[in-house]
Amino acid sequence: MRSFLSFVLMAGVFCVGVSHASDLEKEKRWANQVVDSLLDGEAVYLNDGQTDFLALETASTADGSRKAAIVMHGTGVHPNWPTVVLPLRVGLTESGWQTLSIQMPVLANEAEHAEYAAVYDRVPGRIDAAVDYLREQGFTSVVLIAHSQGSTMAVYYLGGEHRPVDGLVAIGMSGGIPGGPMDSLSRLPRLSLPVLDLYGGEDLPEVIESAPVRAERAAEAGGDYTQRRVDGADHFFEGEEGELVTEVDAWLDARF
């Protein structure tokens, strides 16, 4: 009886993983809403090797700029999300950066955070497609700017085989979940590119509490790692959008 129950439970986990491969219908709904209300930038569609996905390209105000940033949102939202994502994808264009904000894999609204591990196999294809798109346009500096779970996805990507990128800005990054694709702490020592680890003084507990450990693990890589805490800012930098853009812009300007 115990063996039978174990089999049933394992089968159930497998089925959940399959059903959560990606909520493409939710992505389509997001895309329709975003494109219909888009004020800044242009919608483009890229392909991750399995399906087309939405990206928002916003041109730099500096003619001839060869710098581009791929912006990655957090859990379950879209590439024009009003907190963190929209301020950065628009604000950085005034500092000479072309931005490409991409739709990351999402799950249904009721999905638990840990269930997102099932969609991480879709992450590399999306970032690869974004990097290729920008490189084909002649951009010589390409960085990743990611928020919350987008940061976990970026670290997952950079900790394995990936297209060459020149830097990572991780905003509101936690230590992740040990032992799987969402385990950021185990991958940070593999990152050899410049990294800005930016978080708020009133951020989520898991972000604040893991900050010392993130710094310790990143130091093992022996590279250019900077951790910055913005006092008064919450996880979404609500009311601190100007400070968010200033912090990111200053770090980028010092390196590119």
KAURHU-V836792 format. One record per residue. N is the residue number from 0. SS is DSSP state (@ for helix, = for strand, . for the rest). PHI is phi in degrees with one decimal (NA if undefined). OMEGA is omega in whole degrees, -180 to 180 (* if undefined). Layout:
((N | SS | PHI | OMEGA) (N | SS | PHI | OMEGA))
This chain:
((0 | . | NA | -180) (1 | @ | -62.9 | 179) (2 | @ | -63.4 | 180) (3 | @ | -64.0 | 179) (4 | @ | -63.4 | 178) (5 | @ | -63.0 | 179) (6 | @ | -62.7 | -180) (7 | @ | -62.6 | 180) (8 | @ | -63.8 | 179) (9 | @ | -63.8 | 178) (10 | @ | -63.9 | 179) (11 | @ | -64.9 | 178) (12 | @ | -61.3 | 179) (13 | @ | -61.0 | -179) (14 | @ | -64.7 | 178) (15 | @ | -61.3 | 179) (16 | @ | -60.8 | 180) (17 | @ | -67.8 | -176) (18 | @ | -66.5 | -179) (19 | . | -98.9 | -179) (20 | . | -54.6 | 175) (21 | . | 179.8 | 176) (22 | . | -96.1 | -176) (23 | @ | -68.3 | 178) (24 | @ | -66.5 | 177) (25 | @ | -64.6 | 177) (26 | @ | -60.5 | 180) (27 | @ | -65.1 | 178) (28 | @ | -63.5 | 177) (29 | @ | -58.9 | -177) (30 | @ | -59.8 | 180) (31 | @ | -61.2 | -180) (32 | @ | -65.8 | -177) (33 | @ | -65.8 | -177) (34 | @ | -64.2 | -179) (35 | @ | -64.9 | -176) (36 | . | -110.7 | -174) (37 | . | -69.7 | 179) (38 | . | -109.5 | -178) (39 | . | -121.3 | 178) (40 | . | 91.3 | -179) (41 | = | -128.8 | 177) (42 | = | -84.2 | 173) (43 | = | -130.6 | 178) (44 | = | -119.1 | 178) (45 | = | -109.6 | -179) (46 | = | -127.3 | -177) (47 | . | -92.3 | -178) (48 | . | 98.2 | 178) (49 | . | -128.0 | -178) (50 | . | -156.5 | 174) (51 | = | -78.2 | 177) (52 | = | -143.8 | -175) (53 | = | -79.6 | 170) (54 | = | -138.5 | 179) (55 | = | -112.5 | -179) (56 | = | -102.8 | -179) (57 | = | -123.7 | -172) (58 | . | -73.8 | 174) (59 | . | -67.6 | 176) (60 | . | -79.7 | 180) (61 | . | -95.4 | 179) (62 | . | -62.7 | 176) (63 | . | 76.7 | 179) (64 | . | -64.2 | 179) (65 | . | -113.9 | -179) (66 | = | -111.5 | -179) (67 | = | -140.2 | 179) (68 | = | -123.8 | 173) (69 | = | -94.0 | -177) (70 | = | -100.8 | -176) (71 | = | -123.5 | -177) (72 | . | -79.2 | 179) (73 | . | -93.5 | -170) (74 | . | -59.5 | 165) (75 | . | 72.0 | -175) (76 | . | -110.4 | -172) (77 | . | -142.8 | -173) (78 | . | -75.4 | 174) (79 | . | -124.6 | -176) (80 | . | -60.5 | -170) (81 | . | -66.6 | 178) (82 | . | -99.8 | 179) (83 | . | 67.2 | -172) (84 | @ | -66.9 | -178) (85 | @ | -60.7 | 179) (86 | @ | -58.1 | -179) (87 | @ | -77.5 | -175) (88 | @ | -67.1 | 177) (89 | @ | -94.6 | -174) (90 | @ | -63.1 | -177) (91 | @ | -71.4 | 179) (92 | @ | -66.6 | 179) (93 | @ | -75.5 | 178) (94 | @ | -109.1 | 175) (95 | . | 92.3 | -180) (96 | = | -105.5 | 166) (97 | = | -77.4 | 179) (98 | = | -118.1 | 177) (99 | = | -133.0 | -179) (100 | = | -93.4 | -170) (101 | = | -113.2 | 175) (102 | . | -76.1 | 175) (103 | . | -90.9 | 178) (104 | . | -58.2 | -179) (105 | . | -130.6 | 174) (106 | . | -118.2 | 178) (107 | . | -60.8 | -176) (108 | . | -56.8 | -176) (109 | . | -84.5 | -178) (110 | . | -65.3 | 175) (111 | . | -76.7 | -178) (112 | @ | -54.9 | -176) (113 | @ | -63.9 | -179) (114 | @ | -68.1 | 179) (115 | @ | -65.2 | 177) (116 | @ | -55.2 | -177) (117 | @ | -68.1 | -177) (118 | @ | -103.0 | -176) (119 | @ | -66.4 | 176) (120 | @ | -68.8 | 177) (121 | @ | -89.1 | -175) (122 | @ | -67.0 | -176) (123 | @ | -57.5 | -179) (124 | @ | -62.5 | -179) (125 | @ | -72.4 | 179) (126 | @ | -69.2 | 175) (127 | @ | -54.6 | -178) (128 | @ | -62.1 | 180) (129 | @ | -67.5 | 179) (130 | @ | -62.6 | 180) (131 | @ | -59.6 | -179) (132 | @ | -59.1 | -179) (133 | @ | -73.4 | 179) (134 | @ | -62.4 | 180) (135 | @ | -64.4 | 177) (136 | . | -85.6 | 176) (137 | . | 94.8 | 179) (138 | . | -75.1 | -176) (139 | . | -93.0 | 175) (140 | = | -115.8 | 179) (141 | = | -129.2 | 180) (142 | = | -120.5 | 175) (143 | = | -103.1 | 175) (144 | = | -124.4 | -170) (145 | = | -132.4 | -179) (146 | = | -116.9 | 171) (147 | . | 55.8 | 180) (148 | @ | -63.5 | 173) (149 | @ | -58.8 | 177) (150 | @ | -66.3 | 178) (151 | @ | -61.8 | 178) (152 | @ | -65.6 | 180) (153 | @ | -65.1 | 179) (154 | @ | -66.2 | 175) (155 | @ | -58.5 | -180) (156 | @ | -62.6 | -175) (157 | @ | -73.1 | 178) (158 | . | -82.3 | 178) (159 | . | -124.7 | 176) (160 | . | -69.1 | -176) (161 | . | -159.0 | 173) (162 | . | -68.6 | 177) (163 | . | -63.3 | 172) (164 | . | -130.0 | -167) (165 | . | -106.2 | 180) (166 | = | -176.1 | 178) (167 | = | -135.8 | 169) (168 | = | -110.9 | -179) (169 | = | -108.0 | -176) (170 | = | -111.2 | 180) (171 | . | 63.9 | -179) (172 | . | -84.9 | 175) (173 | . | -102.9 | 177) (174 | . | -80.4 | 179) (175 | = | 83.0 | -180) (176 | . | -114.9 | -175) (177 | . | -59.9 | 168) (178 | . | 88.5 | -179) (179 | . | -141.8 | -178) (180 | . | -65.4 | -178) (181 | . | -93.6 | -179) (182 | = | -86.5 | -178) (183 | @ | -67.7 | -176) (184 | @ | -60.3 | -179) (185 | @ | -74.4 | -177) (186 | @ | -99.1 | -179) (187 | @ | -55.9 | 179) (188 | . | -65.6 | -180) (189 | . | -86.8 | -174) (190 | . | -85.7 | -178) (191 | . | -105.3 | -179) (192 | . | -94.1 | 177) (193 | = | -60.5 | -178) (194 | = | -133.0 | 168) (195 | = | -109.0 | 178) (196 | = | -104.6 | -172) (197 | = | -113.6 | 178) (198 | = | -149.6 | -177) (199 | = | -96.2 | 177) (200 | = | -66.8 | 176) (201 | = | -116.5 | -179) (202 | . | -69.8 | 177) (203 | . | -63.5 | -179) (204 | @ | -54.8 | -178) (205 | @ | -68.1 | 177) (206 | @ | -78.4 | -179) (207 | @ | -66.1 | -175) (208 | @ | -68.1 | -179) (209 | @ | -89.2 | -176) (210 | @ | -56.8 | 180) (211 | @ | -62.4 | -179) (212 | @ | -70.2 | 177) (213 | @ | -60.2 | 180) (214 | @ | -62.7 | 180) (215 | @ | -65.2 | -179) (216 | @ | -68.7 | 179) (217 | @ | -64.9 | 180) (218 | @ | -63.5 | 178) (219 | . | -63.3 | 179) (220 | . | -75.3 | 178) (221 | . | 69.8 | -177) (222 | . | -105.4 | -178) (223 | . | -88.1 | -179) (224 | = | -120.8 | 179) (225 | = | -128.1 | 175) (226 | = | -114.1 | -178) (227 | = | -128.9 | 177) (228 | = | -112.9 | 179) (229 | = | -102.0 | -178) (230 | = | -61.7 | 179) (231 | = | 89.7 | -178) (232 | = | -89.3 | 175) (233 | = | -94.1 | -176) (234 | . | -61.7 | -176) (235 | . | -105.3 | 180) (236 | . | 51.7 | 179) (237 | . | -67.1 | -176) (238 | . | 81.3 | -180) (239 | . | -121.4 | -176) (240 | @ | -61.6 | 179) (241 | @ | -62.4 | 178) (242 | @ | -65.4 | 178) (243 | @ | -59.3 | -179) (244 | @ | -63.7 | 180) (245 | @ | -62.2 | 180) (246 | @ | -62.5 | -179) (247 | @ | -66.6 | -179) (248 | @ | -62.4 | -179) (249 | @ | -63.2 | 179) (250 | @ | -65.6 | 178) (251 | @ | -64.2 | -177) (252 | @ | -62.4 | -179) (253 | . | -75.1 | -174) (254 | . | -123.0 | -174) (255 | . | -133.9 | *))
